[in-house]
């Protein structure tokens, strides 16, 4: 059996002008407040005019009860009475109980002196049954809701997956058959994000990619070799939004496996793969300061198409990684900077190293993350040609406009940020590359230890003025509105070489006015002169570099032989 309490107090209608009530705040023990009644041990006071007696008891049967008793609403209006000031319930007296708190009001002398508890019994079984029913309902409701949610998620997941598979199959069919792509298909291979920020191996592509393939270009779409190179993927060494870069082994019959890099693209990043493959497969793209390309392949992995670019492996990783954990001496700085200028100058040139005509190329995403350090630690190669553009003089202004104004926000030239590139002049695309190269050269000089304490901790350009992933708008404000450049430390002026580097190269490559910037070939010539100023290490480094270059050349020839025997 379970006991409930019916709480009441005795009151009668008071017709006088005032009443007497108990008033105090106190604690009462179990003798004065038990299961039958609560006696309020407070003194009596006179409530002036037309007041009410009030009592509040916080029940605590394991200890002492807290009580507050008082006169309330002591009103003295003219010709007023209890009947027109209070409700019948207040005048006759009432008690409410909620969560162990008893509240009472009444309108007669000493009516808040005692509260009576009248027990009412209810069968425990009825309560237990009711409680079990309520709990069961809650559990059933939660389970049903959870199952419905799981079912909804499964249906959505299946629908989205099926839709993607159908689109993939349709897209794949058009690619492999050489059919003309619709504008919707072209949008699938247009992955450029206008935010202008992306990390190493996070490939974003301009609208020019979509334009190129929506015209139905079919030349050399896929590598149709039935036999793939004997490559075993080892581990991911770079991962971005559109591709993964793997360290891999190229197996050989008699010799140990050769280490290569494999950049893996998914189906909807086909445009990115095609853009870079078409650039790297040009015969005049073989240069000592451009990433060494071996082959491209199409693979099917677990029923899904993948597109591979197989290149040389550079164990020192990107220039940004290298500078983050290494300092440069003067000779090393000059050698690495010269190699970058040499590579960019070659891209921009209209003839190759032996004088044969070639199409100039704008890289359009020059930055330290897209430059790799060769094993000798004295030369670099340009990589990541996903945004590059062939500067064919036959291109019309509209075709150049479709190429878009793209790049990484931190390395964008002022004219790119302001969208003021003169699209009728293909030289403007080269000047954008030169500006970005200037910021890379600043990164390298900042880590150059020409004397003790000269090198500073690594930071990207504007690293002390803006966050890690600046937007175009932030760079527009910093570079174009405030006309800021990366800081030149005063200590650089103490070294003849660094001082001349700032005056003759840096200041003339990051000029705000694009037409005032010197060319990449001019930067190359000035570095050839500059490397003999300051603290030059000597010829030992060059001897070591020559040996490493010969070793790398021999290894490259061995890889080429393996590829030729398979293909």
C-alpha positions, 0 to 999 in steps of 0.5 A: 500500500502507498500513502498519499497526503491530503493537506489542509488547514482550518480557516473561517471568514474574518470580517475585521480590519486585521488578523493575527498570523504566525511569522518567522523563518525557522527549522522544525524537527520531526516532533513538530512536523510528522506524518499527521501534522506540522505545527509552526513554532513561530510567534504571532504578529498583528497583520495590519489592514486586510492581510493574509497568513502565508506558510511555506514548508520544505519537507525533509523527513530525513532531517529538519524541515524548513518553514517560512511563515508571514503576513502578506498583502497588507492592503488598506484601501477605502471601503475594501473587504476580504471578499473583493480583494481575495478569492474564495479559495484564499479566504477559506484557506488552501494548501498546495504541495509540489515536490516536497514543498507545501504552500498555504494561504488563509484569512483568519487569526492564527490560521497558519499555525498548523497544517494537517495531513490526511493519508489516502491509500492506493494499491501499490500494484496499481502504481507499479502497473501504471509506472511499468506502462509509462516506462514501456511506452517510452522505451517503445517510442524511442526504439521505433523512432531510432529504427525509423531514423536508421531506415531513413538514413539507409534509404538516403544513402542507397539513393545517393550511392545509386545516383552516383553509380549511374552518373559514374557509369554514364560519365565513364561511358562518354570518356572511354567512347570519346563522345561529346560531353555536355555542360553538366558533364563538364561541370563534373570535371570542374573542381575549382573553388573560388576561395583560392585556398588549397593545400599540397596535393589538393587540386582545384581546377579552373573553368578552362578545364570544363570549357576544353572538354565540353568542346569534345576534345578527344586527343589522347584521352586515356592510356589504353595500354592493356598491360600496367606497369608492375607497381605496388603502392606502399603508403600515402605521402600526400592527400588532398581534395582531388588526389592522393599521392602514394609512395610506390615500388616499380618492380623489376625482374633482376634488380631491386624495386625502384621507388616512384610516386603515384598520384591517384585521381578518382573518376570525377577528378578525371579533368584534373588528371587529364589536364596534368597528364596532357601537360607532362606528356609534351615532349618538351616538358622533360627538363632537370627542373621539372618533375620527371614524368614516367607514365599515366594509367587507368585502373579499376579498383573494386569496380571504380575507375582510377587515373594514375600519374607515375612520376619520380619520387623525391624523398625530401618532399616539398620545399615547404616541408624542407624549409620547415625542418632545415636551414640553408647556407648561402651556397645552398640558397643560391643553388636552389633558387637558381634551379627554381628560376631555371625551371620557371624560365624554361616553362615561359620560354618559346624554345627548348634548351637546344633551340627547338620551338615550344609553346610557353607555359604559365604554371599559375600555382607557383608556391613552396608546396608545389616545388619538390626538393631533389635528393642532393638538397641543392636543386628543386623541380616544379610540380603540380601542373593542374592549373597550368596553361599553354600560352599558345599565341593562337589563343583568342582573348575569349579562350584566355578569359575562359582560362580563369584567374586562379591560384592560391590566395596567399601567392596571388599577384595584385592584378589577380586579386583585383581581377585586372589581368590583361587577358590580351597579353599572354606575358601577363600570365608569366608575370603572375608566376614571377610574383609568386616565385618572389614570395617563394624566394623570400621563404627561402631567404628567411631560412638562410643562415649566412652567419650565426643567428641569421636564419628565422623560424619558417613561416609562409609569406605574410605569415606574421600578418594573416592566418594559415588559410587566408581568403582572396578578400583578406589578401586583397585587403592586405596586398592591394589596399594596404600595399603590404609585402613580406617583412625584410629583416634588418639583419639581411642588410648586414650580408652583402649577398642577401642585401643585393638579393633584396635590391636586385631580385626581390624588389623587382619580382614582387613589384605591384605594377606587373609590367615593372617586374623582371622576367624569370630568365632575368632572375636566373641571370642575376642569381648566377652573378649573385651566388659569388657574393657573400659567404660562398661555401666553395666547390665541394658542394658542387662536386657532391651535387654532380655525383648525386646528379649522375646517380639520379640520372642513372636511376632514371634511365633504369626506370625508363628501361623498365617502362619501355619493356612493359609498354 
